Amino acid sequence: MATPLSVVRAAQSSGPWVKLGRRLLALLLGGFCLNVLAQWVAEGLWFRELGYLDVYERQLLTRLALLILGLGLSAAWTLGNLRLARQRAQTIRLTPESALVSYLLVLGGVTASLGLVVGITLQAALEVWRATDAAALAVNLPLLGSPDTWGTLYRLLETPGFVPLWVVTTVLVIRAPRAGLSSLAILFSVAQGVVAAGHWARLLLGLAGMPIGETDPEFGRDLSFYLFQLPLWDWAQFWGQTTSLFALLAVLVTYLRAGRCLSEGCFPQLTARQANHLRRLGALGFLWVALGCWLYRYDLLYSPAGATYGASYTDIWARLPLALTLGGWAAAIAVTLFLRALVQPVPPLRLGRATRLALIYLFVLLVGSYGLPALVQRIAVQPNEFERERPYIQRTLEATRHAFNLDTATVQTFNPTQTLAEAARTASPATLRNMRVWDTLPLLEANRQLQQIRLYYRFPGADVDRYRLPIPTSEQELRQVLIAARELETTSLPPQAQTWVNRHLVYTHGYGFTVSPVNLAAPSGLPEYFVKDIGPAVTTVPGIPVGRPAIYYGETTTPYVLTGTQVEEFDYPQGDTSVYTSYTGRGGIALGSPWRRWLFAWVLRDWRIALTDHPTPATKLLWRRTIRERVTHLAPFLQLDSDPYLVAADLGDTDHPLHWMMDAYTASRYYPYSDPGPHGLNYLRSAVKIQVDAYHGSVQFYAIDSNEPLTRAWQRVFPTLFRPLDQMPPSLRQHSRYPQDLFQIQAERLLSYHMTDALGFYNREDQWSLATEIYGTETRPVAPYYLIMKLPEAATEEFLLFVPFTPAGRPNLTAWLMARSDGEAYGQLRVYTLPKESLFLGPEQLEALINQEPLIAQQISLWNRAGLKVTHGRLLIIPLERALLYVEPLYLEAEPTRVPILARVVAAADNRIVMAVSSEAALERLHQVAQAPPAILRELPVGEVLPNQAGRREPRFSLP
């Protein structure tokens, strides 16, 4: 038996270890707080350098306030109720009413349910934590107690590693309830704080939202409720449901484990105060469940369960009444529990009765969620589905078309009644001179072989743009080009040169760019260049400013660099020597003071920043130099296009004319009845044009349409971030182009939603597919491509984005979508449909005809036998007045250099296919009125049978 003296000695001997543990904990907390403070200060300096400090302050303060609010309220509620339960658990009375097995089943079930609540909250916190802020706007928080509860639990149990962790946690909480429940409460509160902080954008957007003036067709609420307020309601109910349920279950576990319950295997007879406590917690929980059922009504407007997206007949007549019934039942239970808690004396609460009540509710929830909708679907809907679903289908059609801006598209019939010769007489010469024969991939490969200059340079991408350039027959003409930036990649330096000084002080920037016309090749088959080479040897043409094209900010410039040090920066190679320079731009964070160097050494985890001897009072840190990273940190709530592109434009700084352009979108998943397809977002608008200076690093945001609801709200939140589009410099605005990502999504939505009649949509009478082509050796969907051409109703040529469609399951051409990019017509969509009584070749069909053309096939075979690799380029369909022209380049590559050259251009029109060395020569051959076929020219017999890929035989269609 331990004496009092031995206990004191044991306590004294353990004292130093306790003190050491406390000191280590204090040190860890201090280090964490210091790290957070350093991050905040560094971020503030970065935002101030760009002129957007107020944007950062609002983001930071909102996140911090929500973190404290979410964590503080959750911790206060859960830990406060646990403390109250522990105080009241001391007066428990034991009654031998049940065996140990029954007691353990109840205790284990309640504790396991508590683990599920924590798991659901942690899962939501991880989704918010991992997501970008733009993606966090689309995170779907679960509604507990609604018909979707089972799906939420199923997804949680499917999470790898959750079940074993859940079981272990349940056992530990049963064995050590005090420490286990307190730890779970802290973990749960931190997760709630993370979820709250991740919803800063939702909160600011919800507070800034204004009425739109349009209502949903079911409940008649203004659409601003769905876009701005409903996300906040979802977040509020998630917090309320999970927090109240956690407190209820944790308190119940505390009461079940009070005294000697586990050792004696007896159920407790709860005291009046304990019963009162549980009743009030249960009442509050059921009130939150009722709110969840009320919100579930609006979630039905995003239901995918019917004949089409949105609330269907079954949703309105089965799931909606069920949600209202369950919500009313939950509210009645809450009121009953509150009233029972007020009765004096307080009646005892029997666990059996409470368990039966909860099980009955869960049973009705389960049966109603699956049984009632299935019954209504089978009895009321399936015998006459279209008539039942007609109004709901029409709602989906109208909402989806509006949400993706498809309802603004002009639909016209294109009837190619002209021959190519007739069309060429009235066609714009610029259209013919801009036929694209260079694809991005072969041009990039040629650039890497011919224009990379040194090992440490890279061309990460090439982008299509247009410039007005002089030509022999005119002062200026719109020319389509491919422009590529020559960026720096320090990882390609030789191993012995991979020093810290070289990577961060010497090799600081890329240099120069190339510009190639899309329609020309040199006699050797290599690309022609309007701009090429580097330094004094650079060649250019009037209309494309070059200056000193240093690229400090680009697509792949990831490492930070220090400029203005005692070490000169490498500028560009010149013969056998190198030219050096010092950065004189406006960008960068001043590092003249030691404390700033130590600050960024800590933040960037690179102590050489503070310890190096090279800094001067003019030293600057260029941080976050990748375009996407830079823009994402400034405006994390915008959806960014995947393809920023380089523009050479004179904005006043003639020495540094390079700028990056990027498109950004406002998006939501809360637009009622709009079908999101596979992308998860059911509302999308091209909202912002972003300009990033490649030398100075400055970032400008230009709002395209200030009347668009989400753009207008973000402008109210961050009034200094956005500028109106008319403030964009004209020399830059003329390079704006319709964004490809948005166009691709619109094209995919248009496959079904070009139909406006409910019956036609239901029967999929005119379903389209994206046209397919053979690129290289692979069959793939045709990606959108840019054209310079004149629309039938336009006065001059313009820059357009184009994608063709085919009927579902068929390869022939049926329609195409165009988007305009120039001037006041920017953003206008045009849909051109072909007459259904005629058949027109699609890209894959024409590819098959080209491969079967004897003389073309013979030539390709000769090249292959000579060890050359033949690659089929992109097959372009070019509408020319009232005719269709098909153009496909053929590229050759030889080992070991693998430099692609343009070998031939195949063109087709008027039932003829020709192959020539250039696009001009191919057009000349098509224009010939031949008495006998030229060298590679063959009439296509109408009605000849052509085997398709599946082995069936189909009629060979005529070319228009």
GIFENTA-V21253 format. One record per backbone hydrogen bond with DSSP energy under -0.5 kcal/mol. CO is the residue of the C=O (numbers start at 0). NH is the residue of the N-H. E is the energy in kcal/mol with one decimal. If there is no record, write none. Layout:
co->CO nh->NH e->E
co->CO nh->NH e->E
This chain:
co->2 nh->6 e->-1.9
co->3 nh->7 e->-2.1
co->4 nh->8 e->-2.4
co->5 nh->9 e->-2.3
co->6 nh->10 e->-2.3
co->7 nh->11 e->-2.7
co->8 nh->12 e->-2.7
co->9 nh->13 e->-1.7
co->10 nh->14 e->-0.8
co->11 nh->15 e->-0.6
co->13 nh->17 e->-2.0
co->14 nh->18 e->-2.5
co->15 nh->19 e->-2.6
co->16 nh->20 e->-2.4
co->17 nh->21 e->-2.4
co->18 nh->22 e->-2.5
co->19 nh->23 e->-2.5
co->20 nh->24 e->-2.4
co->21 nh->25 e->-2.7
co->22 nh->26 e->-2.4
co->23 nh->27 e->-2.6
co->24 nh->28 e->-2.6
co->25 nh->29 e->-2.5
co->26 nh->30 e->-2.7
co->27 nh->31 e->-2.5
co->28 nh->32 e->-2.6
co->29 nh->33 e->-2.6
co->30 nh->34 e->-2.4
co->31 nh->35 e->-2.4
co->32 nh->36 e->-2.5
co->33 nh->37 e->-2.5
co->34 nh->38 e->-2.3
co->35 nh->39 e->-2.3
co->36 nh->40 e->-2.4
co->37 nh->41 e->-2.6
co->38 nh->42 e->-2.7
co->39 nh->43 e->-2.4
co->40 nh->44 e->-2.2
co->41 nh->45 e->-2.2
co->42 nh->46 e->-2.7
co->43 nh->47 e->-2.3
co->44 nh->48 e->-2.0
co->45 nh->49 e->-1.2
co->46 nh->50 e->-0.7
co->46 nh->51 e->-2.6
co->47 nh->50 e->-0.8
co->51 nh->55 e->-1.6
co->52 nh->56 e->-2.6
co->53 nh->57 e->-1.9
co->54 nh->58 e->-2.1
co->55 nh->59 e->-3.2
co->56 nh->60 e->-2.6
co->57 nh->61 e->-2.0
co->58 nh->62 e->-2.5
co->59 nh->63 e->-2.9
co->60 nh->64 e->-2.5
co->61 nh->65 e->-2.3
co->62 nh->66 e->-2.7
co->63 nh->67 e->-2.5
co->64 nh->68 e->-2.6
co->65 nh->69 e->-3.3
co->66 nh->70 e->-2.7
co->67 nh->71 e->-2.9
co->68 nh->72 e->-2.5
co->69 nh->73 e->-1.6
co->70 nh->74 e->-2.8
co->71 nh->75 e->-2.9
co->72 nh->76 e->-2.3
co->73 nh->77 e->-2.7
co->74 nh->78 e->-2.2
co->74 nh->79 e->-0.6
co->75 nh->79 e->-1.3
co->76 nh->80 e->-1.9
co->77 nh->81 e->-2.1
co->78 nh->82 e->-2.5
co->79 nh->83 e->-2.2
co->80 nh->84 e->-2.4
co->81 nh->85 e->-2.3
co->82 nh->86 e->-1.8
co->83 nh->87 e->-1.9
co->84 nh->88 e->-1.6
co->86 nh->89 e->-0.7
co->87 nh->90 e->-1.1
co->88 nh->91 e->-1.1
co->92 nh->268 e->-2.0
co->94 nh->96 e->-2.8
co->98 nh->102 e->-2.0
co->99 nh->103 e->-2.9
co->100 nh->104 e->-2.2
co->101 nh->105 e->-2.3
co->102 nh->106 e->-2.9
co->103 nh->107 e->-3.2
co->104 nh->108 e->-2.5
co->105 nh->109 e->-2.5
co->106 nh->110 e->-2.4
co->107 nh->111 e->-2.7
co->108 nh->112 e->-2.1
co->109 nh->113 e->-2.0
co->110 nh->114 e->-1.9
co->111 nh->115 e->-1.9
co->112 nh->116 e->-2.0
co->113 nh->117 e->-2.1
co->114 nh->118 e->-2.5
co->115 nh->119 e->-2.7
co->116 nh->120 e->-2.1
co->117 nh->121 e->-2.8
co->118 nh->122 e->-2.6
co->119 nh->123 e->-2.0
co->120 nh->124 e->-2.4
co->121 nh->125 e->-2.6
co->122 nh->126 e->-2.1
co->123 nh->127 e->-2.2
co->124 nh->128 e->-2.7
co->125 nh->129 e->-2.8
co->126 nh->130 e->-1.6
co->131 nh->135 e->-2.6
co->132 nh->136 e->-1.0
co->134 nh->137 e->-1.8
co->135 nh->138 e->-1.1
co->138 nh->140 e->-0.8
co->141 nh->143 e->-0.7
co->142 nh->145 e->-1.2
co->145 nh->148 e->-2.1
co->147 nh->151 e->-1.6
co->148 nh->152 e->-2.2
co->149 nh->153 e->-2.5
co->150 nh->154 e->-2.2
co->151 nh->155 e->-1.8
co->152 nh->156 e->-2.5
co->153 nh->157 e->-1.4
co->155 nh->158 e->-1.3
co->158 nh->161 e->-2.0
co->160 nh->164 e->-1.4
co->161 nh->165 e->-2.8
co->162 nh->166 e->-2.4
co->163 nh->167 e->-2.4
co->164 nh->168 e->-2.4
co->165 nh->169 e->-2.1
co->166 nh->170 e->-2.1
co->167 nh->171 e->-2.5
co->168 nh->172 e->-2.4
co->169 nh->173 e->-1.9
co->170 nh->174 e->-2.4
co->171 nh->175 e->-2.8
co->175 nh->179 e->-2.6
co->176 nh->180 e->-2.6
co->177 nh->181 e->-1.8
co->178 nh->182 e->-2.4
co->179 nh->183 e->-2.5
co->180 nh->184 e->-2.4
co->181 nh->185 e->-2.2
co->182 nh->186 e->-2.7
co->183 nh->187 e->-3.1
co->184 nh->188 e->-2.3
co->185 nh->189 e->-2.5
co->186 nh->190 e->-2.2
co->187 nh->191 e->-2.1
co->188 nh->192 e->-2.2
co->189 nh->193 e->-2.4
co->190 nh->194 e->-2.5
co->191 nh->195 e->-2.4
co->192 nh->196 e->-2.8
co->193 nh->197 e->-2.3
co->195 nh->198 e->-1.4
co->196 nh->199 e->-1.3
co->198 nh->202 e->-2.1
co->199 nh->203 e->-2.4
co->200 nh->204 e->-2.6
co->201 nh->205 e->-2.7
co->202 nh->206 e->-2.3
co->203 nh->207 e->-1.5
co->204 nh->208 e->-1.1
co->213 nh->222 e->-3.1
co->215 nh->219 e->-1.1
co->220 nh->215 e->-2.1
co->221 nh->224 e->-1.9
co->221 nh->225 e->-0.6
co->222 nh->226 e->-2.2
co->223 nh->227 e->-2.4
co->223 nh->228 e->-1.1
co->224 nh->229 e->-3.3
co->228 nh->231 e->-0.7
co->228 nh->232 e->-2.1
co->229 nh->233 e->-2.6
co->230 nh->234 e->-1.9
co->231 nh->235 e->-2.5
co->232 nh->236 e->-2.7
co->233 nh->237 e->-2.0
co->234 nh->238 e->-2.3
co->235 nh->239 e->-2.7
co->236 nh->240 e->-3.0
co->237 nh->241 e->-2.2
co->238 nh->242 e->-2.3
co->239 nh->243 e->-2.2
co->240 nh->244 e->-2.3
co->241 nh->245 e->-2.3
co->242 nh->246 e->-2.3
co->243 nh->247 e->-2.3
co->244 nh->248 e->-2.5
co->245 nh->249 e->-2.8
co->246 nh->250 e->-2.4
co->247 nh->251 e->-2.1
co->248 nh->252 e->-2.5
co->249 nh->253 e->-2.1
co->250 nh->254 e->-2.3
co->251 nh->255 e->-2.5
co->252 nh->256 e->-2.0
co->254 nh->257 e->-1.0
co->257 nh->260 e->-1.5
co->259 nh->263 e->-2.5
co->260 nh->264 e->-1.6
co->260 nh->265 e->-1.2
co->266 nh->94 e->-1.3
co->267 nh->269 e->-0.8
co->268 nh->92 e->-0.8
co->270 nh->274 e->-2.6
co->271 nh->275 e->-2.5
co->272 nh->276 e->-2.2
co->273 nh->277 e->-2.5
co->274 nh->278 e->-2.6
co->275 nh->279 e->-2.1
co->276 nh->280 e->-2.1
co->277 nh->281 e->-2.9
co->278 nh->282 e->-2.6
co->279 nh->283 e->-2.3
co->280 nh->284 e->-2.4
co->281 nh->285 e->-2.4
co->282 nh->286 e->-1.8
co->283 nh->287 e->-1.8
co->284 nh->288 e->-2.0
co->285 nh->289 e->-2.3
co->286 nh->290 e->-2.0
co->287 nh->291 e->-2.3
co->288 nh->292 e->-2.2
co->289 nh->293 e->-2.0
co->290 nh->294 e->-2.5
co->291 nh->295 e->-1.7
co->292 nh->296 e->-0.7
co->293 nh->296 e->-0.8
co->294 nh->297 e->-0.9
co->294 nh->298 e->-1.4
co->295 nh->299 e->-1.3
co->297 nh->300 e->-1.4
co->298 nh->301 e->-2.1
co->299 nh->302 e->-1.7
co->300 nh->672 e->-1.9
co->302 nh->309 e->-2.4
co->307 nh->305 e->-0.5
co->311 nh->315 e->-2.5
co->312 nh->316 e->-2.6
co->313 nh->317 e->-1.8
co->313 nh->318 e->-1.6
co->314 nh->319 e->-2.8
co->317 nh->321 e->-2.0
co->318 nh->322 e->-2.6
co->319 nh->323 e->-2.3
co->320 nh->324 e->-2.6
co->321 nh->325 e->-3.0
co->322 nh->326 e->-2.5
co->323 nh->327 e->-2.7
co->324 nh->328 e->-2.8
co->325 nh->329 e->-2.7
co->326 nh->330 e->-2.3
co->327 nh->331 e->-2.5
co->328 nh->332 e->-2.5
co->329 nh->333 e->-2.2
co->330 nh->334 e->-2.4
co->331 nh->335 e->-2.5
co->332 nh->336 e->-2.7
co->333 nh->337 e->-2.3
co->334 nh->338 e->-2.5
co->335 nh->339 e->-2.7
co->336 nh->340 e->-2.0
co->337 nh->341 e->-0.9
co->338 nh->341 e->-0.7
co->338 nh->342 e->-0.8
co->339 nh->342 e->-0.7
co->347 nh->349 e->-0.6
co->348 nh->350 e->-0.5
co->349 nh->353 e->-2.2
co->350 nh->354 e->-2.8
co->351 nh->355 e->-2.3
co->352 nh->356 e->-2.2
co->353 nh->357 e->-2.2
co->354 nh->358 e->-2.7
co->355 nh->359 e->-2.5
co->356 nh->360 e->-1.9
co->357 nh->361 e->-2.5
co->358 nh->362 e->-2.5
co->359 nh->363 e->-2.6
co->360 nh->364 e->-2.5
co->361 nh->365 e->-2.6
co->362 nh->366 e->-3.0
co->363 nh->367 e->-2.7
co->364 nh->368 e->-2.0
co->365 nh->369 e->-1.5
co->366 nh->370 e->-2.6
co->366 nh->371 e->-1.0
co->367 nh->372 e->-0.8
co->369 nh->373 e->-1.2
co->370 nh->374 e->-2.3
co->371 nh->375 e->-2.6
co->372 nh->376 e->-2.6
co->373 nh->377 e->-2.1
co->374 nh->378 e->-2.6
co->375 nh->379 e->-2.2
co->375 nh->380 e->-1.3
co->376 nh->381 e->-2.8
co->380 nh->383 e->-1.6
co->381 nh->384 e->-0.8
co->383 nh->387 e->-1.8
co->384 nh->388 e->-2.7
co->385 nh->389 e->-1.8
co->388 nh->392 e->-2.7
co->389 nh->393 e->-2.3
co->390 nh->394 e->-1.6
co->391 nh->395 e->-2.0
co->392 nh->396 e->-2.5
co->393 nh->397 e->-2.3
co->394 nh->398 e->-2.7
co->395 nh->399 e->-2.6
co->396 nh->400 e->-2.0
co->397 nh->401 e->-1.8
co->398 nh->402 e->-2.9
co->399 nh->403 e->-1.8
co->400 nh->405 e->-2.3
co->400 nh->406 e->-1.6
co->401 nh->404 e->-1.4
co->402 nh->683 e->-1.7
co->404 nh->407 e->-0.7
co->405 nh->408 e->-1.4
co->408 nh->410 e->-0.5
co->409 nh->411 e->-0.5
co->409 nh->830 e->-3.2
co->411 nh->832 e->-2.6
co->412 nh->414 e->-0.7
co->413 nh->415 e->-0.7
co->413 nh->834 e->-0.5
co->414 nh->416 e->-2.1
co->418 nh->422 e->-2.5
co->419 nh->423 e->-2.7
co->420 nh->424 e->-1.1
co->421 nh->425 e->-0.7
co->422 nh->425 e->-0.9
co->422 nh->426 e->-1.5
co->427 nh->430 e->-1.0
co->427 nh->431 e->-1.2
co->428 nh->432 e->-2.3
co->429 nh->433 e->-0.7
co->430 nh->433 e->-0.7
co->431 nh->434 e->-1.0
co->434 nh->436 e->-0.5
co->436 nh->438 e->-0.6
co->438 nh->442 e->-1.7
co->439 nh->443 e->-2.5
co->440 nh->444 e->-2.3
co->441 nh->445 e->-2.3
co->442 nh->446 e->-2.9
co->443 nh->447 e->-2.6
co->444 nh->448 e->-1.3
co->445 nh->449 e->-2.7
co->446 nh->450 e->-3.2
co->446 nh->451 e->-0.8
co->451 nh->453 e->-3.2
co->453 nh->456 e->-1.5
co->455 nh->488 e->-3.1
co->457 nh->459 e->-0.7
co->457 nh->486 e->-2.7
co->460 nh->484 e->-0.5
co->462 nh->482 e->-2.7
co->464 nh->480 e->-2.7
co->466 nh->468 e->-0.8
co->466 nh->478 e->-3.0
co->468 nh->476 e->-2.1
co->470 nh->473 e->-1.5
co->473 nh->470 e->-1.9
co->476 nh->468 e->-2.5
co->478 nh->466 e->-2.1
co->479 nh->517 e->-1.8
co->480 nh->464 e->-2.1
co->481 nh->515 e->-2.4
co->482 nh->462 e->-2.5
co->483 nh->513 e->-2.4
co->484 nh->486 e->-1.0
co->485 nh->510 e->-1.3
co->486 nh->457 e->-2.8
co->488 nh->491 e->-1.8
co->489 nh->492 e->-1.7
co->493 nh->496 e->-1.8
co->494 nh->497 e->-1.4
co->496 nh->498 e->-2.2
co->498 nh->502 e->-2.4
co->499 nh->503 e->-2.0
co->500 nh->504 e->-2.3
co->500 nh->505 e->-1.8
co->501 nh->506 e->-2.9
co->503 nh->561 e->-3.1
co->505 nh->507 e->-1.5
co->505 nh->569 e->-2.2
co->509 nh->550 e->-2.4
co->511 nh->485 e->-2.4
co->513 nh->483 e->-2.2
co->514 nh->529 e->-3.6
co->514 nh->530 e->-1.5
co->515 nh->481 e->-2.7
co->516 nh->519 e->-0.6
co->517 nh->436 e->-3.0
co->517 nh->437 e->-1.3
co->519 nh->527 e->-0.9
co->521 nh->524 e->-2.6
co->524 nh->901 e->-3.4
co->525 nh->521 e->-3.2
co->530 nh->514 e->-1.8
co->531 nh->538 e->-1.7
co->533 nh->536 e->-1.1
co->534 nh->537 e->-1.8
co->538 nh->531 e->-1.6
co->540 nh->543 e->-1.6
co->541 nh->469 e->-0.5
co->542 nh->544 e->-0.5
co->546 nh->548 e->-0.7
co->547 nh->549 e->-2.6
co->548 nh->511 e->-3.0
co->549 nh->551 e->-0.7
co->550 nh->509 e->-2.4
co->553 nh->626 e->-2.4
co->555 nh->557 e->-2.1
co->560 nh->621 e->-2.8
co->562 nh->619 e->-2.3
co->568 nh->580 e->-2.6
co->571 nh->578 e->-2.8
co->573 nh->576 e->-2.0
co->576 nh->573 e->-2.7
co->578 nh->570 e->-3.2
co->578 nh->571 e->-1.1
co->580 nh->568 e->-2.5
co->587 nh->589 e->-0.5
co->588 nh->620 e->-2.5
co->592 nh->595 e->-0.5
co->592 nh->596 e->-1.4
co->593 nh->597 e->-2.5
co->594 nh->598 e->-2.2
co->595 nh->599 e->-2.4
co->596 nh->600 e->-1.9
co->597 nh->601 e->-1.9
co->598 nh->602 e->-2.5
co->599 nh->603 e->-2.7
co->600 nh->605 e->-1.7
co->601 nh->604 e->-0.5
co->605 nh->608 e->-1.5
co->606 nh->609 e->-0.7
co->606 nh->610 e->-1.7
co->607 nh->611 e->-1.8
co->613 nh->565 e->-2.2
co->615 nh->618 e->-1.9
co->618 nh->590 e->-3.1
co->619 nh->562 e->-2.4
co->619 nh->621 e->-0.5
co->620 nh->588 e->-2.5
co->620 nh->622 e->-0.8
co->621 nh->560 e->-1.6
co->624 nh->553 e->-1.3
co->625 nh->629 e->-2.7
co->626 nh->630 e->-2.4
co->627 nh->631 e->-2.6
co->628 nh->632 e->-1.9
co->629 nh->633 e->-1.1
co->630 nh->634 e->-2.9
co->634 nh->637 e->-1.7
co->635 nh->133 e->-0.9
co->637 nh->639 e->-0.5
co->638 nh->664 e->-3.4
co->644 nh->660 e->-2.9
co->646 nh->648 e->-0.7
co->646 nh->658 e->-2.5
co->648 nh->650 e->-0.9
co->651 nh->653 e->-1.0
co->652 nh->655 e->-1.1
co->654 nh->547 e->-3.6
co->656 nh->648 e->-2.7
co->657 nh->693 e->-1.7
co->658 nh->646 e->-3.1
co->659 nh->691 e->-2.5
co->660 nh->644 e->-2.4
co->661 nh->689 e->-3.1
co->662 nh->640 e->-2.7
co->663 nh->686 e->-1.6
co->663 nh->687 e->-2.0
co->664 nh->638 e->-2.4
co->665 nh->684 e->-1.9
co->667 nh->681 e->-1.4
co->667 nh->682 e->-1.2
co->669 nh->671 e->-0.7
co->670 nh->673 e->-1.5
co->673 nh->675 e->-0.6
co->675 nh->678 e->-1.2
co->676 nh->679 e->-0.6
co->682 nh->667 e->-1.6
co->684 nh->665 e->-1.6
co->684 nh->686 e->-1.0
co->686 nh->703 e->-3.2
co->686 nh->704 e->-0.6
co->687 nh->663 e->-2.3
co->688 nh->701 e->-2.8
co->689 nh->661 e->-2.2
co->690 nh->699 e->-2.4
co->691 nh->659 e->-3.4
co->692 nh->696 e->-1.6
co->693 nh->551 e->-2.2
co->693 nh->552 e->-1.7
co->697 nh->692 e->-2.3
co->699 nh->690 e->-2.4
co->700 nh->702 e->-0.6
co->700 nh->722 e->-2.5
co->701 nh->688 e->-2.6
co->702 nh->724 e->-1.3
co->704 nh->707 e->-1.3
co->707 nh->711 e->-2.8
co->708 nh->712 e->-2.0
co->709 nh->713 e->-2.5
co->710 nh->714 e->-2.3
co->711 nh->715 e->-1.4
co->712 nh->716 e->-1.8
co->713 nh->717 e->-3.0
co->717 nh->720 e->-1.3
co->717 nh->721 e->-0.8
co->720 nh->700 e->-0.6
co->722 nh->702 e->-3.2
co->723 nh->726 e->-1.9
co->724 nh->727 e->-2.1
co->728 nh->731 e->-1.4
co->728 nh->732 e->-2.7
co->729 nh->733 e->-1.8
co->731 nh->734 e->-1.8
co->732 nh->735 e->-2.1
co->738 nh->742 e->-1.8
co->739 nh->743 e->-2.7
co->740 nh->744 e->-2.1
co->741 nh->745 e->-2.7
co->742 nh->746 e->-2.5
co->743 nh->747 e->-2.1
co->744 nh->748 e->-2.4
co->745 nh->749 e->-2.1
co->746 nh->750 e->-0.8
co->747 nh->750 e->-0.6
co->748 nh->751 e->-0.9
co->748 nh->752 e->-2.5
co->749 nh->753 e->-1.0
co->750 nh->767 e->-2.0
co->751 nh->754 e->-1.2
co->756 nh->760 e->-2.4
co->757 nh->761 e->-2.6
co->758 nh->762 e->-2.3
co->759 nh->763 e->-0.7
co->759 nh->764 e->-2.0
co->763 nh->766 e->-1.0
co->766 nh->807 e->-2.6
co->768 nh->805 e->-2.7
co->770 nh->781 e->-3.5
co->771 nh->843 e->-0.8
co->772 nh->774 e->-0.7
co->772 nh->779 e->-2.6
co->773 nh->775 e->-0.6
co->774 nh->776 e->-0.8
co->774 nh->777 e->-2.1
co->777 nh->774 e->-2.8
co->777 nh->779 e->-0.5
co->779 nh->772 e->-2.8
co->784 nh->801 e->-2.7
co->786 nh->788 e->-0.6
co->786 nh->799 e->-3.2
co->788 nh->790 e->-0.6
co->788 nh->797 e->-2.5
co->790 nh->793 e->-1.5
co->797 nh->788 e->-2.0
co->797 nh->799 e->-0.6
co->798 nh->820 e->-1.4
co->799 nh->786 e->-2.9
co->800 nh->818 e->-1.9
co->801 nh->784 e->-2.3
co->802 nh->816 e->-2.4
co->803 nh->770 e->-1.7
co->804 nh->813 e->-2.5
co->804 nh->814 e->-1.2
co->805 nh->768 e->-3.0
co->806 nh->809 e->-2.3
co->811 nh->806 e->-0.8
co->812 nh->839 e->-0.6
co->813 nh->833 e->-2.7
co->814 nh->804 e->-3.2
co->815 nh->831 e->-2.4
co->816 nh->802 e->-1.6
co->817 nh->829 e->-2.7
co->818 nh->800 e->-2.2
co->819 nh->826 e->-2.5
co->821 nh->824 e->-1.2
co->822 nh->825 e->-1.5
co->824 nh->827 e->-2.1
co->827 nh->819 e->-2.3
co->828 nh->409 e->-2.3
co->829 nh->817 e->-2.9
co->829 nh->831 e->-0.5
co->830 nh->411 e->-3.0
co->830 nh->832 e->-0.5
co->831 nh->815 e->-1.9
co->832 nh->413 e->-3.0
co->834 nh->837 e->-1.2
co->839 nh->812 e->-2.4
co->841 nh->845 e->-2.3
co->842 nh->846 e->-2.3
co->843 nh->847 e->-1.9
co->844 nh->848 e->-2.0
co->845 nh->849 e->-2.6
co->846 nh->850 e->-2.5
co->847 nh->851 e->-1.3
co->848 nh->852 e->-0.9
co->849 nh->852 e->-0.8
co->852 nh->856 e->-3.2
co->853 nh->857 e->-2.5
co->854 nh->858 e->-2.0
co->855 nh->859 e->-2.5
co->856 nh->860 e->-2.3
co->857 nh->861 e->-2.1
co->858 nh->862 e->-2.2
co->859 nh->863 e->-2.5
co->860 nh->864 e->-2.3
co->861 nh->865 e->-1.3
co->862 nh->867 e->-2.2
co->863 nh->866 e->-1.5
co->866 nh->894 e->-0.5
co->867 nh->869 e->-0.6
co->868 nh->892 e->-1.7
co->870 nh->872 e->-0.5
co->870 nh->890 e->-2.6
co->871 nh->775 e->-1.7
co->873 nh->875 e->-0.7
co->873 nh->888 e->-0.6
co->875 nh->877 e->-0.6
co->875 nh->886 e->-2.3
co->876 nh->878 e->-0.6
co->877 nh->884 e->-1.9
co->878 nh->880 e->-0.6
co->879 nh->882 e->-1.7
co->881 nh->417 e->-2.5
co->882 nh->879 e->-3.0
co->884 nh->877 e->-3.2
co->885 nh->907 e->-2.2
co->886 nh->875 e->-3.2
co->887 nh->905 e->-3.4
co->888 nh->872 e->-3.0
co->889 nh->902 e->-2.2
co->889 nh->903 e->-1.4
co->890 nh->870 e->-2.5
co->891 nh->900 e->-2.1
co->892 nh->868 e->-2.9
co->893 nh->897 e->-3.2
co->897 nh->899 e->-0.7
co->900 nh->891 e->-2.2
co->900 nh->902 e->-0.9
co->903 nh->889 e->-2.7
co->904 nh->915 e->-2.2
co->905 nh->887 e->-3.0
co->906 nh->913 e->-2.9
co->907 nh->885 e->-2.4
co->908 nh->911 e->-1.3
co->910 nh->939 e->-2.1
co->911 nh->908 e->-1.9
co->912 nh->937 e->-0.9
co->913 nh->906 e->-2.2
co->915 nh->904 e->-3.1
co->917 nh->921 e->-2.1
co->918 nh->922 e->-2.3
co->919 nh->923 e->-2.2
co->920 nh->924 e->-2.1
co->921 nh->925 e->-2.0
co->922 nh->926 e->-1.9
co->923 nh->927 e->-1.0
co->927 nh->929 e->-1.1
co->933 nh->936 e->-0.8
co->935 nh->914 e->-0.9
co->937 nh->912 e->-0.9
co->938 nh->940 e->-0.8
co->940 nh->943 e->-1.5
co->943 nh->955 e->-3.1
co->945 nh->953 e->-2.1
co->947 nh->950 e->-1.7
co->951 nh->947 e->-2.8
co->951 nh->953 e->-0.5
co->953 nh->945 e->-3.0
co->954 nh->956 e->-0.6
co->955 nh->942 e->-1.5
